[in-house]
Amino acid sequence: MNEQQIRDMATSVIVQESRAVASLVEQLEPTSLAQAVRLLLECKGHVIVSGAGTSHAVALRFAHLLSCCGTPALFLHPGDSQHGAAGAVRAEDVLVALSKGGETTEINFLVNVARQRGANVIGITENPASTLGRLSNITLQIKAPQEVDPYGMIATGSSLFNSAFCDALCIILLNLRGYSLEQFGQTHPGGAVGKKLKGAL
């Protein structure tokens, strides 16, 4: 494969993934989206985000960005939830659980614990009829086009697809809270971003 062929393949991947992300707009269901936003906005505790496999990476990123946007959030590893970490979940929390098929054993264990404790659960899955979908207070159905992932299984494009949806939630919450640059500066004083903020404020 020569240089041009390598560049053409890279271009093809980027175009395909960008089209997949754009198609997400057609999946935004107004009622469930608004319900999820209100639940997150009114959360009196922490938003706890969990996912396994590639969804772990998406969930970890989502929890971090929620906190950056003014919604206190933490990532909880679903495997660790079976070994004591589920004790972190309280009635005033909201658990956001990500699972493509909705049948991840560790995720559904954590969801059951959360429901037993009185916490609300938002499930993000492509299968609302799954165990996760049935256990969640609010189910957000998000399904990436199968062709965006190699073999329809390796979650390259679909992880970007789900991350874009999570980004939309972050920005909605940031705007509804009126979360300011000054407030962000208090939570991010370090690194290049912190230096830039000091010059801007």
C-alpha positions as CSV (number, residue, x, y, z in Angstrom):
1,M,0.0,0.0,0.0
2,N,1.6,3.3,-1.1
3,E,1.3,6.7,0.6
4,Q,-1.7,7.8,-1.5
5,Q,-3.6,4.6,-0.8
6,I,-2.9,5.0,3.0
7,R,-4.2,8.6,2.8
8,D,-7.3,7.5,0.8
9,M,-8.1,4.8,3.4
10,A,-7.7,7.3,6.3
11,T,-10.0,9.8,4.4
12,S,-12.6,7.0,3.9
13,V,-12.7,6.2,7.6
14,I,-13.1,9.8,8.6
15,V,-15.8,10.5,6.1
16,Q,-17.7,7.4,7.1
17,E,-17.5,8.1,10.8
18,S,-18.5,11.8,10.3
19,R,-21.6,10.6,8.3
20,A,-22.5,8.1,11.1
21,V,-22.2,10.8,13.8
22,A,-24.4,13.1,11.7
23,S,-27.1,10.4,11.4
24,L,-27.4,10.5,15.2
25,V,-29.6,13.5,14.8
26,E,-32.4,11.3,13.4
27,Q,-32.3,9.1,16.6
28,L,-32.9,11.9,19.1
29,E,-36.3,11.1,20.7
30,P,-37.5,14.4,22.2
31,T,-39.4,13.0,25.2
32,S,-36.8,10.5,26.5
33,L,-34.0,13.0,25.8
34,A,-35.7,15.8,27.8
35,Q,-36.6,13.4,30.7
36,A,-32.9,12.3,30.9
37,V,-31.7,15.9,30.8
38,R,-34.1,16.9,33.6
39,L,-33.1,13.9,35.7
40,L,-29.4,14.8,35.4
41,L,-30.0,18.5,36.0
42,E,-32.0,17.9,39.2
43,C,-29.6,15.2,40.6
44,K,-28.9,16.1,44.2
45,G,-26.0,13.6,44.5
46,H,-23.4,12.5,41.9
47,V,-24.0,11.3,38.4
48,I,-22.3,7.9,38.3
49,V,-21.4,6.6,34.9
50,S,-20.5,3.0,34.1
51,G,-19.7,0.9,31.1
52,A,-17.6,-2.2,30.2
53,G,-15.3,-2.9,27.3
54,T,-15.3,0.0,24.8
55,S,-18.3,1.5,26.6
56,H,-15.9,1.7,29.6
57,A,-13.8,4.2,27.7
58,V,-16.9,6.2,26.5
59,A,-18.3,6.2,30.1
60,L,-15.0,7.4,31.6
61,R,-14.8,10.2,29.1
62,F,-18.5,11.1,29.7
63,A,-18.0,11.3,33.5
64,H,-15.0,13.5,33.1
65,L,-16.7,15.9,30.7
66,L,-19.8,16.1,32.8
67,S,-17.7,17.3,35.7
68,C,-15.9,19.8,33.4
69,C,-19.4,21.1,32.4
70,G,-20.7,21.7,35.9
71,T,-22.4,18.4,36.6
72,P,-20.6,16.5,39.4
73,A,-19.9,13.0,38.0
74,L,-17.8,9.9,38.7
75,F,-16.9,6.8,36.8
76,L,-17.6,3.5,38.5
77,H,-16.1,0.3,37.1
78,P,-18.9,-2.3,36.7
79,G,-16.6,-5.2,37.6
80,D,-15.5,-3.5,40.8
81,S,-19.2,-3.0,41.7
82,Q,-19.4,-6.7,42.5
83,H,-16.5,-6.3,44.9
84,G,-17.6,-3.5,47.2
85,A,-17.6,-0.4,44.9
86,A,-21.4,-0.5,44.5
87,G,-21.4,0.9,48.0
88,A,-20.7,4.3,46.5
89,V,-24.2,4.4,45.0
90,R,-26.8,6.4,47.0
91,A,-30.5,7.2,46.6
92,E,-29.7,10.8,45.6
93,D,-27.5,9.7,42.7
94,V,-28.3,9.0,39.1
95,L,-26.6,6.1,37.4
96,V,-25.9,6.3,33.7
97,A,-25.2,2.8,32.4
98,L,-23.9,2.3,28.9
99,S,-24.2,-1.1,27.2
100,K,-24.6,-1.7,23.4
101,G,-26.7,-4.9,23.8
102,G,-28.0,-4.2,27.3
103,E,-27.0,-7.6,28.6
104,T,-23.7,-7.0,30.2
105,T,-23.8,-8.9,33.4
106,E,-21.6,-6.5,35.5
107,I,-23.6,-3.5,34.3
108,N,-26.9,-5.0,35.1
109,F,-25.7,-6.1,38.5
110,L,-24.8,-2.5,39.3
111,V,-28.1,-1.2,37.9
112,N,-30.0,-3.6,40.2
113,V,-28.1,-2.3,43.2
114,A,-28.8,1.3,42.2
115,R,-32.5,0.6,41.8
116,Q,-32.6,-1.2,45.2
117,R,-31.0,1.8,46.8
118,G,-33.5,4.2,45.3
119,A,-31.2,5.8,42.7
120,N,-32.5,6.6,39.2
121,V,-31.0,4.9,36.2
122,I,-30.5,6.1,32.7
123,G,-29.7,3.3,30.3
124,I,-28.0,4.1,27.0
125,T,-28.3,1.1,24.7
126,E,-29.3,0.1,21.2
127,N,-31.7,-2.4,22.6
128,P,-34.5,-1.0,24.8
129,A,-36.0,-4.4,25.2
130,S,-32.9,-5.7,26.9
131,T,-32.4,-6.3,30.6
132,L,-30.8,-2.8,30.9
133,G,-33.6,-1.2,29.0
134,R,-36.2,-2.9,31.2
135,L,-34.4,-2.0,34.5
136,S,-33.8,1.7,33.6
137,N,-36.0,4.5,34.7
138,I,-35.2,6.2,31.3
139,T,-33.9,4.4,28.3
140,L,-32.1,6.2,25.5
141,Q,-31.9,4.1,22.4
142,I,-28.7,5.0,20.4
143,K,-27.7,2.7,17.6
144,A,-24.7,3.4,15.4
145,P,-24.8,2.2,11.7
146,Q,-23.3,-1.3,11.6
147,E,-21.0,-0.5,8.7
148,V,-19.2,2.2,10.7
149,D,-17.4,-0.6,12.7
150,P,-14.9,-3.1,11.2
151,Y,-16.8,-6.5,10.9
152,G,-19.7,-4.7,12.6
153,M,-18.1,-5.5,15.9
154,I,-14.9,-3.5,16.6
155,A,-16.3,-0.3,18.1
156,T,-14.2,2.3,16.4
157,G,-17.0,4.4,14.8
158,S,-19.7,3.4,17.3
159,S,-17.7,4.6,20.2
160,L,-17.3,8.0,18.5
161,F,-21.1,7.9,17.8
162,N,-21.9,7.3,21.5
163,S,-19.4,9.9,22.6
164,A,-21.0,12.5,20.4
165,F,-24.3,11.7,22.0
166,C,-22.8,12.1,25.5
167,D,-21.2,15.4,24.4
168,A,-24.6,16.7,23.4
169,L,-25.9,15.9,27.0
170,C,-22.8,17.7,28.5
171,I,-23.4,20.9,26.4
172,I,-27.1,20.9,27.1
173,L,-26.5,20.7,30.9
174,L,-23.7,23.3,30.7
175,N,-26.1,25.7,29.1
176,L,-29.1,24.9,31.4
177,R,-26.9,25.5,34.4
178,G,-25.4,28.7,33.1
179,Y,-22.0,27.2,33.9
180,S,-19.5,30.0,33.3
181,L,-15.9,30.1,32.1
182,E,-15.0,31.4,35.6
183,Q,-16.6,28.4,37.2
184,F,-14.7,26.1,34.9
185,G,-11.5,27.9,35.8
186,Q,-11.9,27.0,39.4
187,T,-12.0,23.3,38.6
188,H,-9.2,23.3,36.0
189,P,-6.4,25.5,37.3
190,G,-3.6,23.2,36.0
191,G,-1.9,22.5,32.7
192,A,-2.0,24.5,29.5
193,V,-5.8,25.0,29.9
194,G,-5.3,26.5,33.3
195,K,-2.7,28.9,32.0
196,K,-4.9,29.9,29.1
197,L,-7.8,30.5,31.5
198,K,-5.7,32.7,33.8
199,G,-5.0,34.9,30.8
200,A,-8.6,35.0,29.7
201,L,-10.2,35.8,33.1
